[in-house]
Amino acid sequence: MRDRIVLPPNASGMRIGLFGGTFDPPHAAHRAACLLALHRLDLDRVWWLVTPGNPLKDTKGLAPLATRVAAAQALAHHPRIDVTDLEAELGTAYTYETVSYLRRRCPGVHFVWIMGADNLRSFHRWQRWRGIAELVPIAIVDRLGPSLYATGSAAAQALARFRLPEAAATKLADHKPPAWIYLHGLKSPLSSTALRAARALKRR
């Protein structure tokens, strides 16, 4: 049944970034991070995985999935960024499950997991986070503020010996995991959490 799910364009040998989140709401920093990763990691495409909900966050008040997907598609507006609700179609609740499926379904594709520095801080709380690191290389995109403490996080310290120098960014997708890199250059203060809070205040 799951093999009938239609995936965005892919082929053996392609280098594809995976960028997950609730995207509630999507914002310019999401797009900027992906464009940075496309360029610096020499990727062919980036897939936005709009998740039904984040197991580590309160999902009360979360906008409907279809609304978030539509907003993400409008914002992304790039020929090499594909917006999907793949996790809803698969019924997967955790990143490890989603990435495992994609590795099985697309064995010749070189996937890279992309996330902001703020997520690196809490990465050790993700289900099977070490397993994720063993499945795909990881690119951490700098954020204004979180960059000051992200590399001192529990996960960053545990995976320190697998960190590659930033100069090796173009080779990350071809590197056998565990492997991760920290990409500097994006200094946006935008966050979906802050934007949701502002939206909630306006409704009062």
Order of alpha helices (4+ residues) and beta strands (2+ residues): beta-alpha-beta-alpha-beta-alpha-alpha-beta-alpha-alpha-beta-alpha-beta-alpha
